[in-house]
Amino acid sequence: MKTLLKYIKYLSIRLFFLMLIAGIAFGSYFYRVPQVIVGNTTFFNPLYSNTENTPNWLYIVDYFTFIFIIAFVLILIMTVYYNTNKNREEKNDELYVEIFLRKIFSFIYPVEEFTDKQRISQIKEMEKQLRNNRLKILFINTLRKVHSQTTGLVRLKTDYMMKELKISSFIRAYLYSPFFNDKLFALKVIGDFELEGYEKHILKLTKRNNEVLHSEAIITLLRLKIYDNLLFLVDLNMKLTTWDINIIIKTVQELKIVNIDYQTLINSEIPEISALGIMLARLNNRSEFKKEIKNKIGSSNNLVNEEACLSFSYFSNNETDYNFMINSFKIATHKSQLNFISRIASIPDKESAVHFLDWVVENQPFSQKIEAIGLLLDLDLSVIAKYKLSENEVIRESYYQVLDINI
Amino acid sequence: MNTLHWLDILNNIFFIYACLLFSLYLFNAIMSVFELRTYSNTNKFVDYKSMLSFEKLPTVSIIAPAFNEEKTIIENVKCLLCIQYPNYEIIVVNDGSKDNSLQKLIEYFDLVKVNRAYEANLISEPIKAIYQSRKSAYNHLVVIDKENGGKADALNAGINVSQNELFLAIDVDCIIEPDALLKMVKPFLDDNKHVVIASGGVIRIANSCEITDGKITKVSYPKNFWAKFEVIEYFRAFTLGRMAWSKLNGLLIISGAFGLFDRKRVVNVGGYDRNSVGEDLELVVKLRRYMHEVEKRKYRVAFIPDPLCWTEVPESFTILQRQRNRWTRGAIDTILKHKRMFLNPKYGLIGMLSFPSWVFFEWLAPIIEAIGLVYFIILLYFDLVNMHVFLTLLVFVLTFSMMYSMFAVFFEAYTYHKYKGVKYLAQSVLMIMLEMFIYQPLNMIFSLNGHLDFYFRKNKKNWGEMTRTGFNNKDKKIE
């Protein structure tokens, strides 16, 4: 029923605008003719005597002037309404949030521990106060804030509160609502409180073309910990944005998800998923996937190439790896080249490292020169002395920058 | 053909021009509603603070050119230091100030000269010295002291010294919201269909607002007569105009006071044009041209409708006149420089819609308005004016302008609601009515003057002096 009401509201808004446009179009016709007959009723145009002799173009100008005046007055009224109403609403919201916070905290930290019966009656009392959707949303958002900032027993209590509130029909209506914002709100609540029973619909939402909805649905599924190997991402066969990758990584780390199928992710044909797999492997220190990551170095996709280089240098621990890094230096992205430089500087074969860094100083862009000179400072002071007298101004400047104690 | 026939043709030209202009405004209003709706829907639940712990976030340099800003420079830099972002540096470029701007910075932030290396990829006046602070709290502050060369030149010097992926070009006297950078960077992360080359934000007016510790603490409608008009004008320009062009991916300008750019691409196009006084417009047009001609990839210039940057606007007639004159000269310069884009399908929507609309409705508008006025006076003199038609058209224009401005005010109240109170509303309605008789005609004169300066006088590249009241005067209020 609640979902149906949402749809009625959704359609009414659109119908209103359609009627408005139709009304304006009809008006422009009506004022140009003496009368309009609808069925058995005749509507006479009281302004016909004024408009009948007006040239067409001037009539249109007149008519639009009339529309603009009406629009101006309506907009002015709406502005006054919003301005004053929003002030009141903001103040009311602040008051309600304060009340809700007090209630939530008195539930979480009671003076005396509640019995089960008391606990339920407390929640029932709260439920009664949430008379309309606006208050429900305000309360849920307040609870979400407390929930997200707490852990342990307190978090369990906010979870309990949410589940006992009996608002599943409310959440369902929002999740199935045609309004985009409602869906997002429902997804947030479901994800934060790990509410069960909505998985199938959320999985459908992950396949939506709307990027925000798609991204939010993915995060909600992650939070529900049903698909914690992340393989559903491969099955989705959709590109991820850098924003998505960041949020997924953040959520995986926050929830400490461990069952990730790194191999499938890394080998995915979708570059963003592959990059995500590589990043997750690095962040979770899964060096057993070094070989797969190595194979991705030189990928035509910049993101995959960069992440593969960064992760490979992170996992590199033997001479073969170092030699591979030196050999693939030129195909690495600028950022990963910087990473390679600092990694290669730490190899046991100091002579090769110095030789490589010297090559970087002579041939690479200046940010890499600075990095290399800085590393050479620890490795071999005798080498860097020559940079002071280098004919290349950038090398000389880089040298002075590295030696400047104020930087 | 007789004279009356010629007059008819002229009348029709003026009428069609006006109809096109109004249609464009209406179209802007409708488009901006859709764009703002999309933006607010997609970002309503975004937790920007979560970006602070993102794994992949571009590094940013904030470049703030400063010229004779001693009154406000310390407060402004302190405000910039409050920005929330994990990996950023602030580069203040002292563009040969004649006052004590540099000395104040050195003393307050305990700056020392450093040997910072940089590659001079872009042409700029020589850098005399680079300073960094000895205090760790200010370790991401860099001050460049250079010979005077103008704003574009100072920005180029800043870009040379910066090594980050993106740079935010700002006016040093602006007040930036702490989460502004996070919001500006987001479009660079959340679009996998286009390459985002730049993002711009809404500028709001800080005159008469209360400012504490470099932050806006209370938003007030300006007390100054001219600034009141400018508030309405900024609502229209940013909330309606730029939002609409952003929806179409046809935005040609990102305000010089606040814009985030892809550094590498800006270097590739040769940076800011040192000879232009409309360097902000020129850069965006140049970048777009580069994307069409060289990279040939799908790209986007994003626009953030959130009020993220607050600036002081001219409060005196003379300074306002100089500012508008400069804007006009900058626009003409850019249009002429990139005239091959005009109605050129090779540049897609930019060539066929955005650029022509700049030409017709920005460049030509004051000229056509002035010709129209002179034409009307001549007709009046020869008693050729049909007063009924004239009054009808006059009322049409006035009601449309009022409705459009009122819609901009409503849009602000509905979305961000920064200005509050019935007194503000009453004043803004009054200003909307007065605007058409005072502010708009004056703007037309200022723009015409800009045209004359550009074509016939010799101050094409002169910025004109802009004095600031300063945020800290009179109990931290701009009066």
Boltz contact constraints between the chains, C-beta under 6 A:
constraints:
  - contact:
      token1: [A, 61]
      token2: [B, 392]
      max_distance: 6.0
  - contact:
      token1: [A, 61]
      token2: [B, 396]
      max_distance: 6.0
  - contact:
      token1: [A, 65]
      token2: [B, 395]
      max_distance: 6.0
  - contact:
      token1: [A, 65]
      token2: [B, 396]
      max_distance: 6.0
  - contact:
      token1: [A, 65]
      token2: [B, 399]
      max_distance: 6.0
  - contact:
      token1: [A, 68]
      token2: [B, 399]
      max_distance: 6.0
  - contact:
      token1: [A, 68]
      token2: [B, 400]
      max_distance: 6.0
  - contact:
      token1: [A, 68]
      token2: [B, 403]
      max_distance: 6.0
  - contact:
      token1: [A, 69]
      token2: [B, 399]
      max_distance: 6.0
  - contact:
      token1: [A, 71]
      token2: [B, 403]
      max_distance: 6.0
  - contact:
      token1: [A, 72]
      token2: [B, 402]
      max_distance: 6.0
  - contact:
      token1: [A, 72]
      token2: [B, 403]
      max_distance: 6.0
  - contact:
      token1: [A, 72]
      token2: [B, 406]
      max_distance: 6.0
  - contact:
      token1: [A, 75]
      token2: [B, 406]
      max_distance: 6.0
  - contact:
      token1: [A, 75]
      token2: [B, 407]
      max_distance: 6.0
  - contact:
      token1: [A, 75]
      token2: [B, 410]
      max_distance: 6.0
  - contact:
      token1: [A, 76]
      token2: [B, 406]
      max_distance: 6.0
  - contact:
      token1: [A, 78]
      token2: [B, 410]
      max_distance: 6.0
  - contact:
      token1: [A, 79]
      token2: [B, 409]
      max_distance: 6.0
  - contact:
      token1: [A, 79]
      token2: [B, 410]
      max_distance: 6.0
  - contact:
      token1: [A, 79]
      token2: [B, 413]
      max_distance: 6.0
  - contact:
      token1: [A, 82]
      token2: [B, 413]
      max_distance: 6.0
  - contact:
      token1: [A, 82]
      token2: [B, 414]
      max_distance: 6.0
  - contact:
      token1: [A, 83]
      token2: [B, 413]
      max_distance: 6.0
  - contact:
      token1: [A, 83]
      token2: [B, 425]
      max_distance: 6.0
  - contact:
      token1: [A, 86]
      token2: [B, 417]
      max_distance: 6.0
  - contact:
      token1: [A, 87]
      token2: [B, 420]
      max_distance: 6.0
  - contact:
      token1: [A, 180]
      token2: [B, 41]
      max_distance: 6.0
  - contact:
      token1: [A, 181]
      token2: [B, 41]
      max_distance: 6.0
  - contact:
      token1: [A, 184]
      token2: [B, 45]
      max_distance: 6.0
  - contact:
      token1: [A, 188]
      token2: [B, 45]
      max_distance: 6.0
  - contact:
      token1: [A, 212]
      token2: [B, 42]
      max_distance: 6.0
  - contact:
      token1: [A, 239]
      token2: [B, 192]
      max_distance: 6.0
  - contact:
      token1: [A, 241]
      token2: [B, 190]
      max_distance: 6.0
  - contact:
      token1: [A, 241]
      token2: [B, 192]
      max_distance: 6.0
  - contact:
      token1: [A, 242]
      token2: [B, 56]
      max_distance: 6.0
  - contact:
      token1: [A, 242]
      token2: [B, 189]
      max_distance: 6.0
  - contact:
      token1: [A, 243]
      token2: [B, 189]
      max_distance: 6.0
  - contact:
      token1: [A, 243]
      token2: [B, 190]
      max_distance: 6.0
  - contact:
      token1: [A, 246]
      token2: [B, 54]
      max_distance: 6.0
  - contact:
      token1: [A, 246]
      token2: [B, 55]
      max_distance: 6.0
  - contact:
      token1: [A, 246]
      token2: [B, 56]
      max_distance: 6.0
  - contact:
      token1: [A, 249]
      token2: [B, 55]
      max_distance: 6.0
  - contact:
      token1: [A, 366]
      token2: [B, 117]
      max_distance: 6.0
  - contact:
      token1: [A, 366]
      token2: [B, 119]
      max_distance: 6.0
  - contact:
      token1: [A, 367]
      token2: [B, 163]
      max_distance: 6.0
  - contact:
      token1: [A, 397]
      token2: [B, 117]
      max_distance: 6.0
  - contact:
      token1: [A, 398]
      token2: [B, 117]
      max_distance: 6.0
  - contact:
      token1: [A, 400]
      token2: [B, 115]
      max_distance: 6.0
  - contact:
      token1: [A, 401]
      token2: [B, 115]
      max_distance: 6.0
  - contact:
      token1: [A, 401]
      token2: [B, 116]
      max_distance: 6.0
  - contact:
      token1: [A, 401]
      token2: [B, 117]
      max_distance: 6.0
  - contact:
      token1: [A, 404]
      token2: [B, 114]
      max_distance: 6.0
  - contact:
      token1: [A, 404]
      token2: [B, 115]
      max_distance: 6.0
  - contact:
      token1: [A, 406]
      token2: [B, 112]
      max_distance: 6.0
  - contact:
      token1: [A, 406]
      token2: [B, 114]
      max_distance: 6.0
  - contact:
      token1: [A, 406]
      token2: [B, 132]
      max_distance: 6.0
  - contact:
      token1: [A, 407]
      token2: [B, 114]
      max_distance: 6.0
